[in-house]
């Protein structure tokens, strides 16, 4: 009796989670998108930014579906959101307005897309949602308990931003 072969793109659970949780993939993605695309050096930061520890924060959320189910979030304070948008758009930004909200959503979308494209088992088998941006003070974002969580913070000019991936393999 012939055994059926598993498709090459179907990862085993342990290997899949290890690949997704590889911080070097996320670090390279952030450096590529912000460092190379926008010409601004990015460094890993020991300071974790969350919506509950800064006066005004913006959180861009990208939903993930398919080979990975979950959310990719980028959290930044008000000053950081303005700095990232100013660099991306090449304009002076003085307040958090529609341009900043759209800019942060787009950066999150680019980061999530570039990150998943570095992982062959996700590249074409994981869909991204349209970005949603939440702005406020001292809020929490509730997510269903995930199989895994990857979080990293980065320095960008004078600001810190955090990228977090919550997910599970369906």
C-alpha atoms as an extended CHARMM CRD file, in Angstrom:
* protein
*
       170  EXT
         1         1  UNK       CA              0.0000000000        0.0000000000        0.0000000000  PROA      1               0.0000000000
         2         2  UNK       CA              1.4450000000        3.3700000000       -1.0100000000  PROA      2               0.0000000000
         3         3  UNK       CA              1.8560000000        6.0590000000        1.5890000000  PROA      3               0.0000000000
         4         4  UNK       CA              0.5810000000        9.5010000000        0.7330000000  PROA      4               0.0000000000
         5         5  UNK       CA              3.2610000000       12.1370000000        0.8460000000  PROA      5               0.0000000000
         6         6  UNK       CA              2.7420000000       15.3410000000        2.7450000000  PROA      6               0.0000000000
         7         7  UNK       CA              3.1290000000       18.4760000000        0.6370000000  PROA      7               0.0000000000
         8         8  UNK       CA              6.4850000000       20.1610000000        1.0950000000  PROA      8               0.0000000000
         9         9  UNK       CA              4.8110000000       23.3740000000        2.3020000000  PROA      9               0.0000000000
        10        10  UNK       CA              2.9470000000       21.6590000000        5.1500000000  PROA      10              0.0000000000
        11        11  UNK       CA              5.1370000000       22.1630000000        8.2010000000  PROA      11              0.0000000000
        12        12  UNK       CA              5.0690000000       19.8760000000       11.1790000000  PROA      12              0.0000000000
        13        13  UNK       CA              3.7550000000       21.6690000000       14.2340000000  PROA      13              0.0000000000
        14        14  UNK       CA              7.0190000000       21.9810000000       16.2010000000  PROA      14              0.0000000000
        15        15  UNK       CA              9.0660000000       23.0660000000       13.2040000000  PROA      15              0.0000000000
        16        16  UNK       CA              6.3740000000       25.5230000000       12.1170000000  PROA      16              0.0000000000
        17        17  UNK       CA              6.1800000000       27.2210000000       15.5290000000  PROA      17              0.0000000000
        18        18  UNK       CA              9.9850000000       27.3470000000       15.8060000000  PROA      18              0.0000000000
        19        19  UNK       CA             10.2080000000       29.0220000000       12.3950000000  PROA      19              0.0000000000
        20        20  UNK       CA              7.4660000000       31.5340000000       13.1930000000  PROA      20              0.0000000000
        21        21  UNK       CA              9.0140000000       32.2960000000       16.6070000000  PROA      21              0.0000000000
        22        22  UNK       CA             12.4910000000       32.9390000000       15.1620000000  PROA      22              0.0000000000
        23        23  UNK       CA             13.2690000000       36.4900000000       16.2930000000  PROA      23              0.0000000000
        24        24  UNK       CA             15.9590000000       36.8760000000       13.6260000000  PROA      24              0.0000000000
        25        25  UNK       CA             13.2710000000       36.6950000000       10.9140000000  PROA      25              0.0000000000
        26        26  UNK       CA             11.3270000000       39.5220000000       12.5740000000  PROA      26              0.0000000000
        27        27  UNK       CA             14.5090000000       41.5440000000       13.2090000000  PROA      27              0.0000000000
        28        28  UNK       CA             15.5960000000       41.2200000000        9.5700000000  PROA      28              0.0000000000
        29        29  UNK       CA             12.1260000000       42.2280000000        8.4060000000  PROA      29              0.0000000000
        30        30  UNK       CA             12.0480000000       45.3620000000       10.5650000000  PROA      30              0.0000000000
        31        31  UNK       CA             15.5590000000       46.3040000000        9.4590000000  PROA      31              0.0000000000
        32        32  UNK       CA             14.6590000000       45.7510000000        5.8030000000  PROA      32              0.0000000000
        33        33  UNK       CA             11.4110000000       47.7330000000        5.9150000000  PROA      33              0.0000000000
        34        34  UNK       CA             12.4240000000       50.6280000000        8.1520000000  PROA      34              0.0000000000
        35        35  UNK       CA             16.1990000000       50.5800000000        7.7880000000  PROA      35              0.0000000000
        36        36  UNK       CA             16.5420000000       50.0570000000        4.0660000000  PROA      36              0.0000000000
        37        37  UNK       CA             13.2090000000       51.3110000000        2.7350000000  PROA      37              0.0000000000
        38        38  UNK       CA             13.0580000000       54.4650000000        4.8360000000  PROA      38              0.0000000000
        39        39  UNK       CA             16.7790000000       54.9520000000        5.4800000000  PROA      39              0.0000000000
        40        40  UNK       CA             16.3960000000       55.0960000000        9.2540000000  PROA      40              0.0000000000
        41        41  UNK       CA             18.4790000000       52.8100000000       11.4600000000  PROA      41              0.0000000000
        42        42  UNK       CA             16.5030000000       50.4990000000       13.7210000000  PROA      42              0.0000000000
        43        43  UNK       CA             17.8920000000       48.7860000000       16.8020000000  PROA      43              0.0000000000
        44        44  UNK       CA             16.4810000000       46.1880000000       19.1690000000  PROA      44              0.0000000000
        45        45  UNK       CA             15.2780000000       47.8250000000       22.3920000000  PROA      45              0.0000000000
        46        46  UNK       CA             15.0160000000       46.4320000000       25.9070000000  PROA      46              0.0000000000
        47        47  UNK       CA             12.0920000000       48.7750000000       26.5790000000  PROA      47              0.0000000000
        48        48  UNK       CA              8.7630000000       47.1360000000       25.7920000000  PROA      48              0.0000000000
        49        49  UNK       CA              6.0170000000       49.5140000000       24.7560000000  PROA      49              0.0000000000
        50        50  UNK       CA              2.4410000000       48.4940000000       25.4360000000  PROA      50              0.0000000000
        51        51  UNK       CA             -0.8350000000       50.4240000000       25.3350000000  PROA      51              0.0000000000
        52        52  UNK       CA             -1.0300000000       50.2850000000       29.1170000000  PROA      52              0.0000000000
        53        53  UNK       CA              2.3530000000       51.9190000000       29.8660000000  PROA      53              0.0000000000
        54        54  UNK       CA              2.3530000000       55.0810000000       27.7160000000  PROA      54              0.0000000000
        55        55  UNK       CA             -0.0040000000       58.0700000000       27.8830000000  PROA      55              0.0000000000
        56        56  UNK       CA             -1.1930000000       57.9340000000       24.2620000000  PROA      56              0.0000000000
        57        57  UNK       CA             -0.5170000000       54.9210000000       22.0900000000  PROA      57              0.0000000000
        58        58  UNK       CA             -1.4960000000       53.7590000000       18.6480000000  PROA      58              0.0000000000
        59        59  UNK       CA             -1.8430000000       50.0780000000       17.8500000000  PROA      59              0.0000000000
        60        60  UNK       CA             -2.0470000000       48.8510000000       14.2750000000  PROA      60              0.0000000000
        61        61  UNK       CA             -3.5420000000       45.3730000000       14.0280000000  PROA      61              0.0000000000
        62        62  UNK       CA             -3.2290000000       43.0680000000       11.0250000000  PROA      62              0.0000000000
        63        63  UNK       CA             -5.2730000000       39.8720000000       11.1780000000  PROA      63              0.0000000000
        64        64  UNK       CA             -3.7080000000       36.6320000000        9.9560000000  PROA      64              0.0000000000
        65        65  UNK       CA             -5.6870000000       33.7360000000        8.4860000000  PROA      65              0.0000000000
        66        66  UNK       CA             -4.8130000000       30.5100000000        6.7100000000  PROA      66              0.0000000000
        67        67  UNK       CA             -1.6950000000       28.5440000000        7.6340000000  PROA      67              0.0000000000
        68        68  UNK       CA             -1.4480000000       30.8390000000       10.6530000000  PROA      68              0.0000000000
        69        69  UNK       CA             -4.3610000000       32.3130000000       12.5450000000  PROA      69              0.0000000000
        70        70  UNK       CA             -3.7860000000       35.3180000000       14.7580000000  PROA      70              0.0000000000
        71        71  UNK       CA             -2.7660000000       38.9530000000       14.8190000000  PROA      71              0.0000000000
        72        72  UNK       CA              0.3350000000       40.9770000000       13.9820000000  PROA      72              0.0000000000
        73        73  UNK       CA              0.4110000000       44.2300000000       15.9630000000  PROA      73              0.0000000000
        74        74  UNK       CA              2.5930000000       47.3140000000       15.9690000000  PROA      74              0.0000000000
        75        75  UNK       CA              2.3660000000       49.5250000000       19.0700000000  PROA      75              0.0000000000
        76        76  UNK       CA              3.9090000000       52.9890000000       19.1260000000  PROA      76              0.0000000000
        77        77  UNK       CA              3.4760000000       56.1510000000       21.1510000000  PROA      77              0.0000000000
        78        78  UNK       CA              2.1810000000       59.3710000000       19.6160000000  PROA      78              0.0000000000
        79        79  UNK       CA              5.6310000000       60.8470000000       18.9090000000  PROA      79              0.0000000000
        80        80  UNK       CA              6.8240000000       57.6090000000       17.3250000000  PROA      80              0.0000000000
        81        81  UNK       CA              3.7710000000       57.3590000000       15.0840000000  PROA      81              0.0000000000
        82        82  UNK       CA              4.4340000000       60.8900000000       13.8310000000  PROA      82              0.0000000000
        83        83  UNK       CA              8.1510000000       60.1390000000       13.2640000000  PROA      83              0.0000000000
        84        84  UNK       CA              7.4880000000       56.9240000000       11.3390000000  PROA      84              0.0000000000
        85        85  UNK       CA              4.8340000000       58.5890000000        9.1850000000  PROA      85              0.0000000000
        86        86  UNK       CA              7.0400000000       61.6190000000        8.5030000000  PROA      86              0.0000000000
        87        87  UNK       CA              9.8840000000       59.3520000000        7.3390000000  PROA      87              0.0000000000
        88        88  UNK       CA              7.5990000000       57.1700000000        5.2540000000  PROA      88              0.0000000000
        89        89  UNK       CA              5.7570000000       60.0510000000        3.5640000000  PROA      89              0.0000000000
        90        90  UNK       CA              8.6380000000       62.5160000000        3.4020000000  PROA      90              0.0000000000
        91        91  UNK       CA              6.5300000000       65.2550000000        4.9900000000  PROA      91              0.0000000000
        92        92  UNK       CA              6.4680000000       67.1190000000        8.2760000000  PROA      92              0.0000000000
        93        93  UNK       CA              3.8900000000       65.6800000000       10.6590000000  PROA      93              0.0000000000
        94        94  UNK       CA              2.7830000000       67.7770000000       13.6190000000  PROA      94              0.0000000000
        95        95  UNK       CA             -0.3090000000       65.9860000000       14.8800000000  PROA      95              0.0000000000
        96        96  UNK       CA             -1.9370000000       62.5760000000       14.8810000000  PROA      96              0.0000000000
        97        97  UNK       CA             -4.3970000000       62.8430000000       12.0310000000  PROA      97              0.0000000000
        98        98  UNK       CA             -5.7500000000       60.6290000000        9.2450000000  PROA      98              0.0000000000
        99        99  UNK       CA             -2.3270000000       60.6560000000        7.5470000000  PROA      99              0.0000000000
       100       100  UNK       CA             -0.6480000000       59.2420000000       10.6570000000  PROA      100             0.0000000000
       101       101  UNK       CA             -3.3490000000       56.6120000000       11.1790000000  PROA      101             0.0000000000
       102       102  UNK       CA             -3.1040000000       55.5300000000        7.5240000000  PROA      102             0.0000000000
       103       103  UNK       CA              0.7040000000       55.6310000000        7.6570000000  PROA      103             0.0000000000
       104       104  UNK       CA              0.9160000000       53.4530000000       10.7480000000  PROA      104             0.0000000000
       105       105  UNK       CA             -1.5790000000       51.0000000000        9.2780000000  PROA      105             0.0000000000
       106       106  UNK       CA              0.4560000000       50.8260000000        6.0870000000  PROA      106             0.0000000000
       107       107  UNK       CA              3.7440000000       50.2820000000        7.9520000000  PROA      107             0.0000000000
       108       108  UNK       CA              2.1240000000       47.4370000000        9.9200000000  PROA      108             0.0000000000
       109       109  UNK       CA              0.8000000000       45.9660000000        6.6680000000  PROA      109             0.0000000000
       110       110  UNK       CA              4.2240000000       46.1830000000        4.9990000000  PROA      110             0.0000000000
       111       111  UNK       CA              5.9450000000       44.6620000000        8.0520000000  PROA      111             0.0000000000
       112       112  UNK       CA              3.4380000000       41.7920000000        8.3120000000  PROA      112             0.0000000000
       113       113  UNK       CA              3.6450000000       41.0870000000        4.5690000000  PROA      113             0.0000000000
       114       114  UNK       CA              7.4420000000       41.2080000000        4.4830000000  PROA      114             0.0000000000
       115       115  UNK       CA              7.6510000000       39.0130000000        7.6050000000  PROA      115             0.0000000000
       116       116  UNK       CA              5.3450000000       36.3070000000        6.2310000000  PROA      116             0.0000000000
       117       117  UNK       CA              7.0990000000       36.3530000000        2.8410000000  PROA      117             0.0000000000
       118       118  UNK       CA             10.3320000000       35.3100000000        4.6110000000  PROA      118             0.0000000000
       119       119  UNK       CA              8.6640000000       32.1000000000        5.8160000000  PROA      119             0.0000000000
       120       120  UNK       CA              7.9980000000       29.8070000000        2.8430000000  PROA      120             0.0000000000
       121       121  UNK       CA              5.1500000000       27.9090000000        4.5650000000  PROA      121             0.0000000000
       122       122  UNK       CA              3.3280000000       31.2380000000        5.1180000000  PROA      122             0.0000000000
       123       123  UNK       CA              4.2180000000       33.1860000000        2.0080000000  PROA      123             0.0000000000
       124       124  UNK       CA              1.2240000000       32.1730000000       -0.0900000000  PROA      124             0.0000000000
       125       125  UNK       CA             -0.7290000000       30.2470000000        2.5580000000  PROA      125             0.0000000000
       126       126  UNK       CA             -1.4440000000       33.0800000000        5.0030000000  PROA      126             0.0000000000
       127       127  UNK       CA             -3.7520000000       35.9940000000        4.2840000000  PROA      127             0.0000000000
       128       128  UNK       CA             -3.5370000000       39.4520000000        5.8530000000  PROA      128             0.0000000000
       129       129  UNK       CA             -6.4820000000       41.6120000000        6.8210000000  PROA      129             0.0000000000
       130       130  UNK       CA             -6.8520000000       45.3010000000        6.1660000000  PROA      130             0.0000000000
       131       131  UNK       CA             -5.1120000000       47.2140000000        8.9850000000  PROA      131             0.0000000000
       132       132  UNK       CA             -7.0990000000       48.5060000000       11.9320000000  PROA      132             0.0000000000
       133       133  UNK       CA             -5.5690000000       51.2880000000       14.0370000000  PROA      133             0.0000000000
       134       134  UNK       CA             -6.5970000000       51.8840000000       17.6340000000  PROA      134             0.0000000000
       135       135  UNK       CA             -5.6130000000       55.1310000000       19.3710000000  PROA      135             0.0000000000
       136       136  UNK       CA             -6.0980000000       55.9320000000       23.0130000000  PROA      136             0.0000000000
       137       137  UNK       CA             -4.7550000000       56.0050000000       26.5150000000  PROA      137             0.0000000000
       138       138  UNK       CA             -4.0070000000       53.0520000000       28.7710000000  PROA      138             0.0000000000
       139       139  UNK       CA             -6.0440000000       50.4380000000       26.9400000000  PROA      139             0.0000000000
       140       140  UNK       CA             -5.6800000000       46.6910000000       26.5980000000  PROA      140             0.0000000000
       141       141  UNK       CA             -6.1930000000       44.6610000000       23.4660000000  PROA      141             0.0000000000
       142       142  UNK       CA             -7.7600000000       41.3380000000       24.3070000000  PROA      142             0.0000000000
       143       143  UNK       CA             -6.7540000000       38.3910000000       22.1560000000  PROA      143             0.0000000000
       144       144  UNK       CA             -7.8650000000       34.8060000000       22.4370000000  PROA      144             0.0000000000
       145       145  UNK       CA             -5.2520000000       32.6800000000       24.1420000000  PROA      145             0.0000000000
       146       146  UNK       CA             -2.6600000000       31.8560000000       21.5200000000  PROA      146             0.0000000000
       147       147  UNK       CA             -0.4300000000       28.8630000000       20.9750000000  PROA      147             0.0000000000
       148       148  UNK       CA              2.5290000000       31.1940000000       20.7070000000  PROA      148             0.0000000000
       149       149  UNK       CA              3.4850000000       34.8310000000       21.1360000000  PROA      149             0.0000000000
       150       150  UNK       CA              6.4860000000       36.6300000000       19.7260000000  PROA      150             0.0000000000
       151       151  UNK       CA              7.1930000000       40.1630000000       20.8970000000  PROA      151             0.0000000000
       152       152  UNK       CA             10.0620000000       42.4850000000       20.1230000000  PROA      152             0.0000000000
       153       153  UNK       CA             10.7130000000       46.1770000000       20.6980000000  PROA      153             0.0000000000
       154       154  UNK       CA             12.8080000000       48.4380000000       18.5080000000  PROA      154             0.0000000000
       155       155  UNK       CA             14.3290000000       51.9300000000       18.6560000000  PROA      155             0.0000000000
       156       156  UNK       CA             13.4810000000       54.1720000000       15.7130000000  PROA      156             0.0000000000
       157       157  UNK       CA             15.0100000000       57.6620000000       15.9410000000  PROA      157             0.0000000000
       158       158  UNK       CA             13.8450000000       58.9820000000       19.3550000000  PROA      158             0.0000000000
       159       159  UNK       CA             11.0400000000       56.4660000000       19.8130000000  PROA      159             0.0000000000
       160       160  UNK       CA             10.3560000000       52.8780000000       20.6980000000  PROA      160             0.0000000000
       161       161  UNK       CA              7.8060000000       50.6770000000       18.9930000000  PROA      161             0.0000000000
       162       162  UNK       CA              6.8230000000       47.0970000000       19.6710000000  PROA      162             0.0000000000
       163       163  UNK       CA              5.8530000000       44.3550000000       17.2490000000  PROA      163             0.0000000000
       164       164  UNK       CA              3.9000000000       41.3910000000       18.5870000000  PROA      164             0.0000000000
       165       165  UNK       CA              2.6440000000       38.2900000000       16.8680000000  PROA      165             0.0000000000
       166       166  UNK       CA             -0.0610000000       36.2120000000       18.5400000000  PROA      166             0.0000000000
       167       167  UNK       CA             -0.9890000000       33.0610000000       16.7290000000  PROA      167             0.0000000000
       168       168  UNK       CA             -1.8570000000       29.4780000000       16.3950000000  PROA      168             0.0000000000
       169       169  UNK       CA             -1.6110000000       26.9190000000       13.6740000000  PROA      169             0.0000000000
       170       170  UNK       CA             -5.1660000000       25.9950000000       12.6300000000  PROA      170             0.0000000000
